[in-house]
Amino acid sequence: MRVFVTGATGFIGSAIVRELISSGHEVRGLARSSEAAKRLEAAGVGVARGAVDSLDVLCREARRADGVIHTAFFHALSHMAFSTRLRVLLGGVPSDIVGRFTAAAVGADRRAIETMGSVLDKGAPLIAAFPTMALKAGRIVEETDAVDPASVGGGRAGTEQAICRLAGSGLRAATIRLPPSVHDETKQGLVTQLIAAAGRTNISAYIGAGNNRWCAVHRQDAARLFVKTLECGEPGAHYHAIGEEPITLRTIAETIGMATGVFAKSLSAKEAAKHFGWLAAFIGTDNPVASRITQEALGWSPTGPGLLADVGAMMASRPRA
């Protein structure tokens, strides 16, 4: 299959590209920079220069592909076009910059999906990444549960809505819901932010009792799930890339504390807002998610190391001061 991958040089996308090649697929990847393009070329991957808002590039590449895997997203202001950055920075009061950035990133994501979906052949797969933080908090969520626009990540609801519309129009469009930590021994998603905060402040913080739960998946397991979904996923389905049982934030914070040599400490919600900034709402979210339906439907079984093992391995590999 000829597969076009957005986010092809990212943490998750690069693992997907390797999995696609090993499975015999022909891959072209989106590259925002010359450095990214060189990495794709070195891996034997065709290069399409552009970003997630380069709609003409996305249209051309999707038209020539048999299927698309979409993992690109604007995670930083520097990823956006200059004109978009100006609108985010100067388009209103400074206190709402995060809101404007999120709206711009979500809008670009939805337009990218709609553009690629509009030119793919009927029955072709379009598989998009989606965060579990956009699901209902406080209870175990299954694949059949809908996105919750009121959740901390609910601003991303447009992604799944766009995918569902494309599935209804005849594409084999589906989402893969990713937990807040997609990890290996070098990086752990939002947990990397917790580690960085512990290094800056000399405390490994959690909020309140720290009983809120997060899920995780090893990035190679996630990559295998993307390829399985590309090959045999059902239209309109939501698959859960969950590699282990939910872990409490207190357990994660204590593991980071032991690995970094700092104390784990409970913060109030007010203290957490100052300590973590805009991330506090995510860090305090209870986000347990199940993957039984995914594993049964696709024959997917996660086999990679767990999150806490990868955190420990990463910290052990760092040079001591």
Salt bridges, closest charged atoms under 4 A:
GLU35 OE2 - ARG39 NH1 3.24
GLU61 OE1 - ARG28 NE 2.67
GLU61 OE2 - ARG60 NH2 3.06
GLU61 OE2 - ARG64 NH1 3.78
ASP66 OD1 - ARG2 NH2 2.95
ASP109 OD1 - HIS70 NE2 2.65
GLU114 OE2 - ARG110 NE 3.65
GLU114 OE2 - ARG165 NH2 2.95
ASP145 OD2 - ARG139 NH1 3.41
GLU160 OE2 - ARG177 NE 2.80
GLU160 OE2 - HIS238 ND1 3.44
ASP184 OD2 - ARG219 NE 3.11
ASP221 OD1 - ARG224 NH2 2.78
GLU231 OE2 - HIS25 NE2 2.81
GLU254 OE2 - ARG250 NE 2.90
ASP286 OD2 - ARG213 NH2 2.67
GLU296 OE1 - ARG292 NH1 3.33
ASP310 OD2 - HIS183 ND1 2.70
ASP310 OD2 - HIS218 NE2 3.84
